[in-house]
Structures are given as structure tokens and as C-alpha cells.
Amino acid sequence: MKRLLLLFAICTSTALAGELKPIPEKPAPALALPRLDGGQARLDALRGSVVLVNFWAVWCPPCRKEMPSMARLTKEMEARPFTILAVNAGDSPDDVRAFLKQMPVNFPILMDTEGTTLKPWQVFAFPTSYVVDRRGRLRLGLFGSIEWDDAETIAKLEALLREK
């Protein structure tokens, strides 16, 4: 697993900002993981909400860069049925807690210490993000980091929120 993570680090260390784009619509893979703060999070329990699923690691510079904008997005969307599930892949809970002391967030951190969700979610580099619609279907995707609270991105998320 450590070698795989090293490869991710090499591949993503120079990742540039991307664009959140439509992807072929299909059911989102299952996602049920322990939360860093206790308990478990399940994607299927969030049906009816738009969910940003973000795969990241503490050693990933683009991941670190986009975290503050994800926190701002959470605040911007707090009155709407929207949530972020940030899936940390491969780091220890202690390493994640140390990172969060430097960069606190206001959204759930899920722990995938063995990287078991990477293959079903087709995560090949960090950060990788998907937006799941209210029906539990993948709708938008992104490899790389962006400013999650920019007007264009918020407009795409709000369009999904308006769908029944």
C-alpha cells in the first residue's frame, strides 16, 4: 500500500487545477467507512442530498490546497441538502488529526486506511472528486484541485440541487 501511495504522490504532486465536468451518469459505488470523529458514514444514507465525495491524502499538495475552499463551500451550502464526504486514503488517523490541527475543516473525514474504495470509485490519483446527485448517481467528476466555492462550481452544484 505504501508503494501505491508513493506512486500517487509522484503523479499528483504537479497536478494543476482542473474543471468539474459532467461524467457518464451511473449509480455511485457503495461507500461505507468509519468517520475520523467516530461512527460510520454511508453514502446511501444521504439519498436526497447532493454529495461531493473527495478522495485525498495528507501528503498531497493539491489536496491540501483545495481543503479551505471545500470548508467555505460547506458554509455556503449549509442551508441546502448538500454535504461533503472527504475520504482519506492510506493515512493513519493520527496523521489526519495532526493535519486537521493545521487546517481544520467543517465536513466529515472518512478513513480508508487500506484504500479499499479506490478501485470501485476509479481513483487513480489524488485528489479525485465526484458529485453524486440526489438519486445516488454519479454526475460530475474531477481529477485535480479547484476552488470549490467559485461561482461556476456552485452553479453546477445548485443545478443538481434543483433537480427532483
C-alpha positions as CSV (number, residue, x, y, z in Angstrom):
1,M,0.0,0.0,0.0
2,K,2.8,2.4,0.8
3,R,4.4,1.9,-2.7
4,L,1.0,2.7,-4.2
5,L,0.7,5.8,-2.2
6,L,4.2,6.9,-3.2
7,L,3.2,6.5,-6.8
8,F,0.1,8.7,-6.2
9,A,2.3,11.3,-4.6
10,I,4.6,11.4,-7.6
11,C,1.7,11.5,-10.0
12,T,-0.2,14.2,-8.3
13,S,2.5,16.5,-6.9
14,T,2.3,18.6,-10.0
15,A,-1.4,18.4,-10.6
16,L,-2.9,21.6,-11.8
17,A,-6.4,22.9,-11.2
18,G,-9.0,21.1,-13.2
19,E,-12.6,21.7,-14.0
20,L,-15.7,19.9,-12.6
21,K,-17.2,18.2,-15.6
22,P,-20.2,16.0,-16.4
23,I,-19.4,12.3,-16.5
24,P,-21.5,9.4,-17.7
25,E,-24.4,9.1,-15.4
26,K,-24.4,5.8,-13.4
27,P,-25.1,4.6,-9.9
28,A,-22.4,5.7,-7.4
29,P,-20.4,2.8,-6.0
30,A,-21.1,1.9,-2.4
31,L,-19.3,3.9,0.2
32,A,-19.5,3.0,3.9
33,L,-16.5,4.0,6.0
34,P,-15.6,5.0,9.6
35,R,-15.6,8.7,10.4
36,L,-12.5,10.1,11.9
37,D,-14.6,11.6,14.7
38,G,-16.4,8.3,15.4
39,G,-19.3,6.4,14.0
40,Q,-19.7,5.4,10.4
41,A,-20.8,7.3,7.2
42,R,-22.8,5.7,4.4
43,L,-23.4,7.3,1.1
44,D,-26.7,5.6,0.7
45,A,-27.9,7.2,3.9
46,L,-27.5,10.6,2.2
47,R,-30.0,9.9,-0.7
48,G,-32.0,13.1,-1.3
49,S,-28.8,15.2,-0.9
50,V,-26.1,16.2,-3.4
51,V,-22.8,14.8,-2.1
52,L,-19.3,15.8,-3.0
53,V,-17.1,12.7,-2.5
54,N,-13.4,13.8,-2.4
55,F,-10.5,11.4,-2.2
56,W,-7.4,12.9,-0.7
57,A,-4.3,12.3,1.4
58,V,-2.4,14.5,3.8
59,W,0.9,14.3,1.8
60,C,-0.9,15.5,-1.4
61,P,-0.2,19.2,-2.1
62,P,-3.2,19.8,-4.4
63,C,-5.4,18.1,-1.8
64,R,-4.1,20.5,0.9
65,K,-4.6,23.4,-1.5
66,E,-8.3,22.8,-2.0
67,M,-9.3,22.0,1.6
68,P,-10.0,25.6,2.6
69,S,-12.3,26.2,-0.4
70,M,-14.2,22.9,0.5
71,A,-14.7,24.3,4.0
72,R,-16.0,27.6,2.5
73,L,-18.3,25.6,0.2
74,T,-19.8,23.7,3.1
75,K,-20.6,27.0,4.8
76,E,-22.0,28.5,1.6
77,M,-24.3,25.4,1.1
78,E,-25.2,24.8,4.8
79,A,-29.0,25.6,4.3
80,R,-29.2,23.1,1.4
81,P,-29.3,19.3,1.2
82,F,-25.6,19.1,0.4
83,T,-22.6,17.5,2.1
84,I,-19.0,16.7,1.5
85,L,-17.5,13.3,2.3
86,A,-13.7,13.6,2.3
87,V,-12.3,10.1,2.0
88,N,-8.7,10.0,3.3
89,A,-7.0,7.0,1.7
90,G,-4.0,5.4,3.3
91,D,-3.1,7.8,6.1
92,S,-3.2,6.9,9.8
93,P,-5.9,8.5,12.0
94,D,-3.1,10.2,14.0
95,D,-1.6,11.7,10.8
96,V,-5.0,13.0,9.7
97,R,-5.7,14.5,13.1
98,A,-2.3,16.3,13.0
99,F,-3.1,17.7,9.6
100,L,-6.5,18.9,10.8
101,K,-4.9,20.8,13.6
102,Q,-3.2,22.9,11.0
103,M,-6.1,23.0,8.6
104,P,-9.5,22.5,10.4
105,V,-12.5,21.5,8.3
106,N,-16.2,21.6,8.8
107,F,-17.1,18.4,6.9
108,P,-16.8,14.7,7.7
109,I,-13.5,13.0,7.2
110,L,-13.8,9.3,6.3
111,M,-11.0,6.9,6.9
112,D,-10.0,4.3,4.2
113,T,-6.6,3.3,5.7
114,E,-6.4,0.3,3.3
115,G,-7.5,2.1,0.2
116,T,-10.4,-0.4,-0.5
117,T,-12.6,2.3,-2.0
118,L,-10.1,3.5,-4.6
119,K,-10.7,0.8,-7.2
120,P,-14.6,0.8,-7.2
121,W,-14.5,4.6,-7.4
122,Q,-11.8,4.6,-10.1
123,V,-9.4,6.8,-8.1
124,F,-6.0,6.7,-9.7
125,A,-4.5,9.9,-8.3
126,F,-5.2,12.5,-5.6
127,P,-7.3,14.5,-5.4
128,T,-10.1,12.9,-7.2
129,S,-13.7,14.1,-6.7
130,Y,-17.1,13.0,-7.7
131,V,-20.5,14.7,-7.2
132,V,-23.4,12.3,-6.6
133,D,-26.9,13.6,-7.3
134,R,-30.0,13.3,-5.1
135,R,-30.8,9.9,-6.7
136,G,-27.4,8.4,-5.8
137,R,-26.0,8.7,-9.3
138,L,-22.5,10.0,-10.4
139,R,-23.0,13.2,-12.3
140,L,-19.8,15.3,-12.1
141,G,-16.1,14.4,-11.8
142,L,-12.7,16.0,-11.4
143,F,-9.1,15.0,-11.2
144,G,-7.1,17.7,-9.6
145,S,-7.9,20.5,-7.3
146,I,-10.2,23.5,-7.8
147,E,-11.6,26.4,-5.8
148,W,-14.8,24.6,-4.7
149,D,-16.5,27.9,-3.8
150,D,-16.1,29.7,-7.1
151,A,-19.3,30.8,-8.8
152,E,-19.1,28.4,-11.7
153,T,-18.7,25.4,-9.4
154,I,-21.5,26.5,-7.1
155,A,-23.8,27.0,-10.1
156,K,-23.2,23.3,-11.2
157,L,-24.0,22.1,-7.7
158,E,-27.1,24.2,-7.5
159,A,-28.3,22.9,-10.8
160,L,-28.2,19.4,-9.3
161,L,-29.9,20.6,-6.1
162,R,-32.8,21.9,-8.3
163,E,-33.4,18.5,-9.8
164,K,-36.2,16.4,-8.3
